[in-house]
Amino acid sequence: MNRLKIITIPNQILRQKSEKVSSFDDWLLNFCEDLKNLLEQQKNPTGLGLSAPQVGIPKRIFVGKIGKIIKPYINPKITKFSKEKTEIIEGCLSVPLYYGHVSRPAEINLEFQNQKGKKLHRHYKGISSRVIQHEVDHLNGILFIDHVHQQGGKLYKVIGRDKKGKEKLAEVKLV
């Protein structure tokens, strides 16, 4: 049984800027494992990433599904964004039942630490780049709905399911 629980809007922790991790200890190892397990348990919808603020811990930590593996990222910092952008529909486990089109840079360079504190630098593109940008936003108190609003996009809410179990969406007004 996982000790963590995903918090949802309007919980104000989701709007806080998270604190840097300075202690690379057993607590961090256990927390990252718990975060990973909670992400793996998410069904209907599944998730591709989960940040510490989403479970009420305002620390600069997230886990992301990169390829088929869920990896932890500590103190991540995006150091470069590509000029090319892509737009797809995003959702969030902390904003349940809502989706919206978000335009983000197609590729990024990321500097982060692993669970032992070692600094790493990686280049990401495609869905991995998007997941990381979404989760880094969480660490800065930003939600995908903020981007939808800023970009003048449309927001959709799940209003039920069709006979095949597929979600039915209806456009809702941004407030």
Secondary structure, DSSP 8 states (H G I E B T S, - for coil): --S-----TT-GGGGS--B-----SHHHHHHHHHHHHHHHH--SS--SEEEGGGGT--BSEEEEEETTEEEEEEEEEEEEE-S-EEEEEEE-TTSTTEEEEEEEESEEEEEEE-TT--EEEEEEEHHHHHHHHHHHHHHTT--HHHHHHHTT--EEEEEEE-TTS-EEEEEE---
